């Protein structure tokens, strides 16, 4: 349910998007998840999407270098371009340093 992250510090990439098209999206999304999980520095991911098409995906990374390598990965770059041309009407990406965490479980 939640990503299993280490003790901070580490980094979070928050990708907020509005998806307006679906053809080929699920297959590419599944492939990107599988590929990201093989990348050095990848720590985990959490993702939700509402019926209105707005989604938020948070991926967790060990360091900024790991994030930069993932952003530049060839297959990921193709998916990014397809997102701009085919799937998203808008998105914003935020990169944050996680300095502290706390949790609750009933």
WOQUICOR-V839630 format. One record per backbone hydrogen bond with DSSP energy under -1.0 kcal/mol. CO is the residue of the C=O (numbers start at 0). NH is the residue of the N-H. Records with the same first field share a line. If there is no record, write none. Layout:
# WOQUICOR-V839630
CO = NH, NH
This chain:
# WOQUICOR-V839630
2 = 4
9 = 97
10 = 60
11 = 95
12 = 58
13 = 93
14 = 56
15 = 91
16 = 54
17 = 88
21 = 24
23 = 27
24 = 28
25 = 29
26 = 30
27 = 31
28 = 32
29 = 33
30 = 34
31 = 35
32 = 36
34 = 37
35 = 38
38 = 41
40 = 61
43 = 59
45 = 57
47 = 55
49 = 52
52 = 18
53 = 49
54 = 16
55 = 47
56 = 14
57 = 45
58 = 12
59 = 42, 43
60 = 10
62 = 66
63 = 67
64 = 68
65 = 69
66 = 70
67 = 71
72 = 76
73 = 77
74 = 78
75 = 79
76 = 80
77 = 81
78 = 82
79 = 83
80 = 84
81 = 85
82 = 87
86 = 19, 20
89 = 17
91 = 15
93 = 13
95 = 11
97 = 9
